[in-house]
Amino acid sequence: MKIDKSAYGEDYNKELNDKIVKIASVAVCLVIIFVIGILAWALPQPTYSEYEKRDLNQMPEFSLESLLNHIKQHWKSILHHRCQAPVCGMNL
């Protein structure tokens, strides 16, 4: 059984093509962003700055504990600055 495509009309075909193009465009953009992220992580990082004529500091090792401590300190600082009024009722 064949489906008569002309029964849907040109508007349907145009809408379908537009939708496919939009989805493909988003997919291409996401793939490009993903590839750039992978390359930034995988490629070797410079250890010497020619411009500054000095060795660069090494990135610290990632740990979940240090990330959580940093987030805690950041939010504590934000809350401290926002909750200066006695209405807030928080002692930081």
Secondary structure, DSSP 8 states (H G I E B T S, - for coil): ----GGGTHHHHHHHHHHHHHHHHHHHHHHHHHHHHHHHHHHS----EETTTTEE--------HHHHHHHHHHHHHHHHHHH--STTS----
